[in-house]
Amino acid sequence: MRLFFNQTSPYARKVRVAIHELGLNDAIQFIEVDPWLELHHFTDINPLSRVPALVLANGTLVTESDTIGQALHGLTIDSRLIPNEEPARHLCLGRVALYQGLIDATFICAIEGRRPSEMRWADWVARQERAIARTLSSIEPRFDLDDRRFDLGDIGLACALDYIDFRAGHLSWRSERPRLAGWFERARVRSSMIATRPC
Ligand SMILES: N[C@@H](CCC(=O)N[C@@H](CS)C(=O)NCC(=O)O)C(=O)O
């Protein structure tokens, strides 16, 4: 199998962390690409020119980080990434989607920041920042932050929080969310998170 990724993509990082957590590093060839360049050697494989992109052993292309997560889950016999039973399965997938939204909102802010200043849309960025703040505040009291588990949802949350620190550090989210901050301090030092830090 081949995984096309880049170092700073939070979406690719979720997949890299999941691979590490499953102990599948040796089964996968990691190929670093810059998706923004739209180079033929990558677009011939993924016409969307987006990372992450996983090519399975039979040549099938799988795109979208959470779809790749489900494909990785399908390769294993255990339920570390996604519980097999309901309602745990739906609860996990619900968290996966919510945290993907956190990454999306932060990514939008980062992309806006790359535009020439006269083309930036400040209200759009402010809307994303409000969505990030509300979502983090909703996690603090409601969500089950269980240290014995590090499933696809937890991987998404850890990658989202690290991405917020990386690209939107001014949001200073920790002070009003001590539970979440404590959980993240433990999650961010897992070997899978350390091995995949943007460099
Ligand atoms: N929803 C996708 C998002 C993937 C994505 O936007 N990746 C970015 C890098 S962080 C990319 O490759 N962008 C290039 C482009 O959209 O042209 C996922 O979850 O995998």
PDBQT file of the ligand as one rigid body, heavy atoms in Angstrom, charges set to zero:
ROOT
HETATM    1  N1  LIG A 201     -11.709  16.382   3.225  1.00  0.00    +0.000 N 
HETATM    2  C1  LIG A 201     -10.372  16.011   2.841  1.00  0.00    +0.000 C 
HETATM    3  C2  LIG A 201      -9.495  17.256   2.837  1.00  0.00    +0.000 C 
HETATM    4  C3  LIG A 201      -8.117  17.011   2.200  1.00  0.00    +0.000 C 
HETATM    5  C4  LIG A 201      -7.414  18.316   1.899  1.00  0.00    +0.000 C 
HETATM    6  O1  LIG A 201      -8.035  19.372   1.734  1.00  0.00    +0.000 OA
HETATM    7  N2  LIG A 201      -6.079  18.249   1.840  1.00  0.00    +0.000 N 
HETATM    8  C5  LIG A 201      -5.314  19.428   1.499  1.00  0.00    +0.000 C 
HETATM    9  C6  LIG A 201      -3.985  19.445   2.245  1.00  0.00    +0.000 C 
HETATM   10  S1  LIG A 201      -4.218  19.813   3.955  1.00  0.00    +0.000 SA
HETATM   11  C7  LIG A 201      -4.968  19.382   0.030  1.00  0.00    +0.000 C 
HETATM   12  O2  LIG A 201      -4.457  18.387  -0.447  1.00  0.00    +0.000 OA
HETATM   13  N3  LIG A 201      -5.267  20.468  -0.666  1.00  0.00    +0.000 N 
HETATM   14  C8  LIG A 201      -4.976  20.624  -2.061  1.00  0.00    +0.000 C 
HETATM   15  C9  LIG A 201      -6.202  21.024  -2.846  1.00  0.00    +0.000 C 
HETATM   16  O3  LIG A 201      -7.315  21.018  -2.274  1.00  0.00    +0.000 OA
HETATM   17  O4  LIG A 201      -6.046  21.317  -4.026  1.00  0.00    +0.000 OA
HETATM   18  C10 LIG A 201      -9.850  14.917   3.794  1.00  0.00    +0.000 C 
HETATM   19  O5  LIG A 201     -10.396  14.774   4.893  1.00  0.00    +0.000 OA
HETATM   20  O6  LIG A 201      -8.928  14.164   3.418  1.00  0.00    +0.000 OA
ENDROOT
TORSDOF 0
